[in-house]
Amino acid sequence: QVELVESGGGLVQPGGSLRLSCSVSGSIFRISTMAWYRQAPGQQRESVAYITGAGSTNYADSVKGRFTISRDNSKNTVYLQMDSLKPEDTAVYYCWCKPFPGADSNSYWGQGTQVTVST
């Protein structure tokens, strides 16, 4: 069983920064594609950024240049550094893990962490 535990959310003023962390149990972490999603009230969950096991990254247009996804395989942890935060970044942020490619392979979600950007 794969378990994901997120941390690092909170309240921050516009223009501020936060770093989210997601720790993953099990030995599959270093081969897994990891991603961050977010869901704002009344909206669908959307992809924010992902990083492959080889280290390739991709970002949603809305966060390019402001957010950075990274991973530390020695700690089984993926990070999301969020800078220049805007009120529209307010959402519950979820960590996602997919150890193997293919539509039929399992993926896993964390429990979510709230990020609120407000004065």
Salt bridges, closest charged atoms under 4 A:
GLU46 OE2 - ARG38 NE 2.69
ASP61 OD1 - LYS64 NZ 3.14
ASP89 OD1 - ARG38 NH1 2.94
ASP89 OD2 - ARG66 NH1 2.75
